[in-house]
Amino acid sequence: MNEPAWLVLADGSAYRGEGFGARAEGAGELVFHTGMTGYQEILTDPSYRGQIVCMTCPEIGNVGTNPEDEESDGLHLRALVVRDHVDFPSSWRSNASLQEYLVGNGIPGISGVDTRALVRRIRNSGAMNAVLVSGDCDLEEAGRRAAGLPSMLGQNLVDEVTCSEPYSWTDPGSWGEIPETSSPGLRVVAYDFGVKRNILRELVRHGIELTVVPARTPAAEVLARDPDGVFLSNGPGDPGAVDYAIESVRELVAAGIPIFGICLGHQILGLALGGTRTKLRFGHHGANQPARDEESGRVLIVSENHGFALDAAGLAEDPDLEISYRNLNDRCVEGLRHRRRPIFSVQYHPEASPGPHDAAFLFDRFLGLMEAHRAGAH
């Protein structure tokens, strides 16, 4: 029997379970993820910085962990909540159990929780802060600490996850095919707001010469590299708090260079174009979200991970901006396209790690914009 543990929410509700992983306290915004697979990618996704993640899939850990599935260096979430964790994984790719992985990275977990009841509470009350405590727990005191945690609104977490120096990325990964649409020689500068590795792999698989730069890199330094395009990555926290990135992107838009943004990069682009953002009630976290192409009516099943969204009303005021995708569940803005400039972005994750591959063609679209821009420049 593992040591007892408690998950205590800011509203005072408490859930008892068994602790696993590191014997440590976890504190942050509690969200739930509806994916059936890909827990290691979730654990290592920098977009989960400052959050406690509850997995709705009841059994987690059955395929263990391995270095190939990591989306970054280290784990970024504050704690993991599951219905049942597996001590003895069964997979030829595994070299460590989930228990060993969490211990090695100092992340606590709690199992034996009624995750269905927990998810219902989040859906009804909205995402809220929580603390995970191992061992004896003063529930009232833990509830007060959870209630005293800062809101995700206003938090700049990008500075905690971005790279410290520019670097080149050349690894296409060992499992992805090189697309027929690859275009060797195109140069892209990617802003690291908390970028996932599979995004970088997808760009390289398309033949792109890729340089990754820190989030605070001024637009002038990016343009000095003479790129064919700029990529804006995913990342954690409130996009409105990353004011320096918004200003840099505003300057890049004015320069007329092709731009492609994903997730937080999509939100930063929207703010740079004059939009506003809003905090969602409980966010979209899963690999099964429906996004509708507003032009064709085609519905994509996509992977999403965001607690903020762009406000459609503010975007509609600009005649040069087009809302290209919406979430079918709540009509949330899932994509933007500029009518006069080679600029577009999506809220969801076309790199699909984890997730479906419906939106993989967006990397081809980025290539097409850059090739057309290069041809026009000459």
C-alpha positions, -999 to +999 in steps of 0.1 A: +000+000+000+014+034-010+013+064+013-020+082+015-022+115-005-047+143-008-057+166-037-073+197-022-090+223-044-093+260-038-130+256-031-122+234-002-132+201-018-107+172-011-100+139-029-081+111-011-059+087-029-025+070-028+007+089-035+031+078-062+060+094-080+081+118-060+073+125-024+068+162-029+040+188-029+025+200-061+006+232-065-010+249-095-040+252-117-059+219-120-070+209-155-081+176-171-068+159-203-091+137-223-065+118-244-064+080-243-027+079-251+004+101-250+008+107-213+046+111-216+042+138-243+018+155-219+042+152-190+070+168-210+050+195-228+061+229-216+026+243-222+016+225-189+040+247-168+023+256-135-005+231-139-018+199-122-030+175-149-059+150-143-060+123-169-095+111-177-083+078-192-086+055-162-053+036-166-021+054-170+015+040-172+009+008-191+035+015-218+061+030-195+084+058-206+113+063-231+135+091-243+121+092-278+086+103-267+099+134-247+087+167-260+113+187-241+141+184-215+123+175-183+088+176-169+068+209-166+036+201-149+033+204-110+016+171-104-003+142-121-037+129-111-049+094-123-076+068-115-051+040-116-013+040-124+005+009-136+037-002-118+047-028-143+046-015-179+045-037-209+062-022-240+094-031-259+101+007-261+099+013-223+131+018-203+115+032-171+081+029-154+059+060-149+067+057-112+105+058-118+100+086-144+082+108-119+106+101-091+136+109-113+120+143-123+108+152-088+071+153-098+044+139-074+013+119-084-019+107-068-038+076-079-070+060-067-089+093-073-125+093-086-114+112-117-149+112-132-162+131-102-132+154-102-137+163-139-174+170-133-164+195-106-139+212-129-165+213-157-191+228-134-170+252-115-142+259-139-104+252-137-092+261-103-060+260-082-052+230-061-025+214-040-014+178-038+000+167-004+015+134+005+011+119+039-008+136+067-027+167+056-046+195+073-074+198+048-085+233+058-050+247+057-043+230+024-075+245+010-064+280+021-031+275+004-048+264-028-071+295-026-041+317-021-022+306-052-020+332-080-044+329-110-031+318-143-045+351-156-015+376-158+012+349-154+042+351-178+055+315-177+073+317-211+104+330-194+106+298-174+106+275-204+122+293-233+158+285-244+186+307-232+205+309-265+197+304-302+204+270-316+199+250-348+176+220-349+184+193-375+168+161-361+137+149-381+130+121-357+132+084-364+095+076-371+083+104-395+084+101-432+098+130-453+068+146-471+068+148-509+062+185-505+095+191-487+114+222-499+151+221-489+168+254-485+140+274-469+152+291-437+129+295-407+134+312-374+112+297-346+104+316-315+106+293-285+078+301-262+079+265-249+082+247-282+075+210-285+101+189-302+077+173-326+069+207-341+106+212-347+108+177-362+079+184-386+096+216-398+129+198-404+112+169-421+099+194-447+135+203-456+136+236-436+168+250-422+157+258-387+170+281-361+153+284-327+156+316-307+147+327-272+113+343-266+128+377-259+147+379-292+139+413-308+123+413-343+154+431-357+176+402-347+153+377-364+151+398-396+189+401-396+190+363-401+172+368-434+147+340-429+121+329-454+096+326-426+090+329-388+073+303-367+056+311-333+055+282-310+032+269-283+039+277-246+024+281-212+006+309-193-013+340-202-005+354-238-014+389-226+015+388-201+041+382-228+041+418-240+077+417-254+067+389-278+036+407-289+057+437-298+082+416-317+055+399-337+038+432-345+071+443-361+075+411-380+039+415-393+048+450-406+079+435-423+057+413-445+075+381-438+055+348-437+044+338-402+029+306-389+017+303-353+005+274-331-013+276-298+003+303-277+019+315-309-015+318-324-027+339-295+003+361-295-002+367-332-038+376-326-029+401-299-002+416-321-029+421-348-050+441-324-072+413-309-079+405-272-078+373-253-102+357-228-097+330-201-117+299-209-138+282-182-119+250-181-099+251-214-094+225-241-070+197-232-072+166-254-065+148-287-101+146-298-113+182-303-134+191-334-122+222-354-144+234-383-129+250-414-151+280-418-146+282-455-150+246-466-171+233-437-147+204-433-142+192-397-108+182-384-103+161-352-073+178-336-051+179-305-055+210-283-040+223-250-050+258-241-067+277-213-069+311-231-085+320-264-087+349-287-119+370-285-138+366-318-156+400-314-124+420-314-109+401-344-141+407-365-135+444-364-104+441-387-115+435-423-080+420-431-085+392-406-104+361-412-114+335-385-104+303-404-114+277-378-138+274-349-142+247-322-175+230-328-181+225-291-180+261-280-173+282-311-139+291-298-115+307-323-093+280-336-076+297-365-067+330-381-057+340-416-047+374-429-062+383-462-034+405-475-003+391-458+013+356-458+002+350-422-019+323-405-022+305-372-041+278-355-050+272-318-047+234-321-016+213-326-010+200-362+022+182-351-001+157-333+020+146-304-001+131-291-031+133-314-046+127-349-029+138-381-058+156-397-041+190-397-006+179-408-012+197-442-007+231-424+031+226-426+027+223-463+007+255-463+035+273-445+060+260-471+038+273-499+036+308-484+074+309-480+081+297-515+057+323-530+072+350-509+107+341-519+097+340-556+081+375-552+111+389-536+132+380-566 
